[in-house]
Amino acid sequence: MFSANENIVLRQHKRRVIEYIESTIPENALELGTAVMVMQVSCRQPGCVPLETAITVVFPKPLSKKKRTRRRDAQTEPKESDDSQVPSFPQPLLPNLEESRIGGSFKTRILKPLSDVTLDDVMDALPPSFEGGRRTTELLCTRARDMTFAQIGQLMGNDDTRDSKEGRKLVAEYLKVCLDEYIERGCVPPEWGEQFTDLDGDEKKYDIPQLEELEVTAK
């Protein structure tokens, strides 16, 4: 539970982040009713950051246009499904963002509490359809790579000693095998802290030299 003062401060941070996001949305889209919602949420899943910022941009629903037909024509002409009758704007309110054309929602997350979110964080979380947005598949992949390398370094040490290098190499070899297995299984991970199982349900063993000698030491 938050105290009254903490709630006031949280609302101030929320307003600040909303303003960051609104600054990336064209004025005409805001005038049509585009709404920005920001929430600080907790995550209890293993591996999650304790507090993260959830962002939802809700675009306005286009007005439906019903074509008037004469009663006689309506009785004699067969009805055909026409996808063009689905309400939509002629062009997306934000370039190349289909959700903004059909009145959908765009969602993203920042893995930080609201109080720590900066303008740079917002830009990294938004795709280029938002003015100044930098989120791309390449950026996400690079971030995942860097986080993995950082974790390996924290566990095994970042120095140039032989033990640290060998430790990082063993972890990398193990993760390489696990990632191949992850892909083969449709990108479904095993239970947290558990190994993948083979087709018979037995724990899978990996043939990685010296893996059993790997000692994880926090440094």
Secondary structure, 3 states (H helix, E strand, C coil): CCCHHHHHHHHHHHHHHHHHHHCCCCHHHHHCCCEEEEEEEECCCCCCCCEEEEEEEECCCCCCCCCCCCHHHHHHCCCCCCHHHCCCCCCCCCCCCCHHHHCCEEEEEECCCHHHCCHHHHHHHCCCCCCCCCCCHHHHHHHHHHHHHHHHHHHHCCCCCHHHHHHHHHHHHHHHHHHHHHHHCCCCCCCCCCCCECCCCCECCCCCCCHHHCCCCCC
